[in-house]
């Protein structure tokens, strides 16, 4: 990978040969203000270049876009972590393995900003309002109930009109075949026996966000936590342990009009959408 630095420390070098009577560029610049020498060139000022790569890991990332996401504002993600820590301490007292900020993709291909927390026994999926700094909805999934994890690229039906690129992760704690037809075709259903995640769009905002928004970091903590929960589980369980598969993740949407509008306008994120005035 090539890195672009600044050229502040570079100085012009004279390539003057012996016996050459012509003044160099450096000599010409030094003639300014001396009336005995001519011609008198104008002084050339050189401004040191500053690249965005020194401030942001991604040189193509525009900082004003990241400020629109309330999760990236100072203290927002730290407040969310402290709120969830306090909730765990009051309710279960479980040992926290880590926090992540990811994007959940529901069964209708809608993007939703989520804070995920992994303990030694539970996966918590939190809908957090980064504008009001409060937890709106919290879903608790016992790790001992998770029996399959799929990693792979997103796949859609052949006739689907709203497809997405990229890769994701799907966590199963129930059988998709057992869900009702109503919940499958209800875009607001919360009874799905699985959850699908991908990386948050602001993962390149800073080094801290790069750690908590990477899907690989979340997977590396989640899989051992589930395996330990299965070992320590006293219930009957499924008796098959955890399966980690690499396969396409199917999202069964066809027209996708609602997700097209919502995802293009980032309606699933705590986002500053601008002001409207007259």
Secondary structure, 3 states (H helix, E strand, C coil): CCCCCCCCCCCCCCCCCCCCCCCCHHHHHCCCCCCCCCCCCCCCCCCCCCCHHHCCCCCCCCHHHHCCEHHHCCCHHHHHHHHHHHHHHHHCCCCEEEEEEEEEECCCCCEEEEEEEEECCEEEEEEEECCCCEEEEEEEEEHHHCCEEEEEEEEECCCCCCCCCCEEEEEECCCHHHCCHHHHCCCCCCCCCEEEEEECCCCCCCHHHHHHCCHHHHHHHHHHHHHHHHHHCCCCCCCCCCEEEECCEEECCCCCHHHHHHHHCCCCCCECCCCCCC
